[in-house]
Amino acid sequence: MTQFSSTDRWRHYAILRLDPSCGPRELQRRYREMALERHPDKLGGDTKAFQELLEAYEALTKELQGQSPYRHARRPLTEEEKRYFFTAEEWEEIEREKRESAEVVRRCQECFRKYEKEWERDKEAERTAYMQQQQQKQKQQQAKPHRPSRR
């Protein structure tokens, strides 16, 4: 397994234009987006850039799976270190995406809470209806006269 330095780790995140706190889904999504742009078979694709992208993706995927290819201990990047890897426009785009993502997450959480409350309400209504049916059955059974069986 190829070993990379901790500097390479940050460079890999910079190549993929990701924050080190990203998860595997975000890493995969970003890799696929960038692979489509940089693939050598595409018009304007670049073999070297694609190889760098692939190397970064594989190393970060292994890291997220717990098989860290980096030799040094991990530490979070400071804001200054994060900015070092991006142009001002790229950094602004990253910040905008973060804000939009946070808004989407907030909206999803609100919807989830709403549907969860509706689900709980529906379950309670079903439970109440079931209990009423059971009570009616018991009343009907108590109202029937008991006939001894003939044998």
matplotlib code that plots the C-alpha trace (Angstrom):
import matplotlib.pyplot as plt

x = [0.0, 1.3, 2.1, 1.4, 2.4, -0.1, 0.6, -0.6, -3.8, -4.6, -3.6, -6.0, -8.8, -7.8, -7.8, -11.3, -12.3, -13.7, -13.6, -11.9, -15.0, -16.9, -18.4, -18.0, -21.1, -20.0, -16.5, -17.9, -20.3, -17.6, -15.2, -17.8, -18.6, -14.9, -14.1, -16.7, -14.9, -11.4, -11.6, -9.1, -11.8, -13.8, -13.2, -10.9, -10.0, -6.5, -4.8, -2.5, -5.3, -7.5, -4.7, -4.3, -8.0, -8.1, -5.1, -6.7, -10.1, -8.5, -6.4, -9.3, -11.6, -9.1, -8.8, -12.6, -12.7, -10.1, -7.1, -5.3, -2.5, -1.2, 1.9, 1.2, -1.5, -4.5, -5.5, -8.2, -7.3, -7.5, -9.4, -6.2, -4.9, -8.2, -8.0, -4.4, -5.6, -8.2, -8.5, -10.8, -13.5, -13.3, -13.3, -16.4, -18.1, -17.3, -18.7, -21.8, -22.3, -21.9, -24.5, -26.9, -26.2, -26.9, -30.2, -31.2, -30.3, -32.4, -35.4, -35.1, -35.0, -38.2, -39.9, -38.8, -40.1, -43.4, -43.8, -42.7, -45.5, -48.0, -46.9, -47.1, -50.6, -51.7, -50.3, -52.1, -55.4, -54.8, -54.1, -57.3, -59.4, -58.0, -58.7, -62.3, -62.8, -61.5, -63.8, -66.8, -65.9, -65.7, -69.1, -70.7, -69.3, -70.5, -74.0, -74.4, -76.0, -73.8, -75.2, -73.8, -72.5, -74.4, -72.5]
y = [0.0, 3.4, 5.6, 9.3, 12.1, 14.2, 17.0, 14.7, 14.1, 17.8, 17.9, 15.1, 17.0, 20.0, 18.1, 16.9, 20.3, 18.8, 19.6, 17.0, 16.5, 15.1, 11.7, 8.8, 9.7, 13.3, 12.0, 9.6, 12.2, 14.8, 12.2, 11.2, 14.8, 15.6, 12.4, 13.2, 16.6, 15.3, 11.9, 11.6, 10.2, 13.4, 16.5, 18.7, 15.8, 15.6, 12.3, 13.7, 15.6, 12.4, 10.3, 12.8, 12.7, 8.9, 8.7, 11.2, 9.4, 6.0, 7.3, 9.1, 6.2, 3.9, 6.5, 6.6, 2.8, 2.9, 1.8, 5.1, 5.4, 8.5, 8.2, 11.0, 11.6, 13.5, 16.9, 19.2, 21.9, 25.5, 27.9, 29.4, 26.0, 25.3, 28.6, 27.8, 25.1, 27.1, 30.3, 33.0, 32.1, 28.4, 29.1, 31.3, 28.6, 26.0, 28.3, 28.9, 25.2, 24.6, 27.2, 25.7, 22.2, 23.4, 24.9, 21.7, 19.6, 22.0, 21.7, 17.9, 17.7, 19.9, 17.6, 14.5, 15.9, 16.8, 13.3, 11.7, 13.5, 12.5, 8.9, 8.9, 10.4, 7.8, 5.0, 6.3, 6.5, 2.9, 1.8, 3.5, 2.0, -1.5, -1.1, 0.0, -3.0, -5.3, -3.7, -4.2, -7.8, -8.4, -6.7, -8.8, -12.0, -11.0, -10.2, -13.6, -16.2, -19.2, -22.5, -25.7, -28.0, -31.2, -34.4]
z = [0.0, -0.9, 2.0, 1.9, 4.2, 6.1, 3.7, 0.9, 2.8, 2.7, -0.9, -1.7, -0.1, -2.0, -5.3, -4.7, -3.3, -0.1, 3.6, 5.6, 7.7, 4.6, 4.6, 2.2, 0.2, -0.4, -1.3, -3.9, -5.3, -5.7, -7.2, -9.8, -10.7, -11.2, -13.0, -15.6, -16.2, -16.1, -17.8, -20.6, -23.0, -22.6, -24.7, -22.7, -20.3, -18.8, -18.1, -15.4, -13.6, -13.8, -12.3, -9.5, -8.9, -8.8, -6.4, -4.1, -4.2, -3.5, -0.6, 1.0, 0.5, 2.3, 5.1, 5.6, 5.7, 8.5, 6.5, 6.6, 4.0, 5.8, 8.0, 10.4, 12.9, 11.6, 12.9, 11.7, 9.3, 10.4, 8.3, 7.0, 5.9, 4.2, 2.3, 1.2, -1.2, -3.1, -5.0, -3.6, -6.0, -5.3, -1.5, -1.9, -3.9, -1.1, 1.5, -0.5, -1.0, 2.7, 3.5, 0.9, 2.2, 5.8, 4.6, 2.8, 5.9, 8.0, 5.7, 5.5, 9.3, 9.5, 7.0, 8.9, 12.2, 10.5, 8.9, 12.2, 14.1, 11.4, 11.6, 15.4, 15.1, 12.6, 14.7, 17.8, 15.8, 14.6, 18.1, 19.4, 16.6, 17.4, 21.1, 20.4, 18.1, 20.8, 23.4, 21.1, 20.5, 24.3, 24.8, 22.1, 23.6, 27.0, 25.6, 24.0, 26.2, 26.9, 25.6, 26.9, 24.3, 23.6, 23.6]

ax = plt.figure().add_subplot(projection="3d")
ax.plot(x, y, z, "-o")
ax.set_aspect("equal")
plt.show()
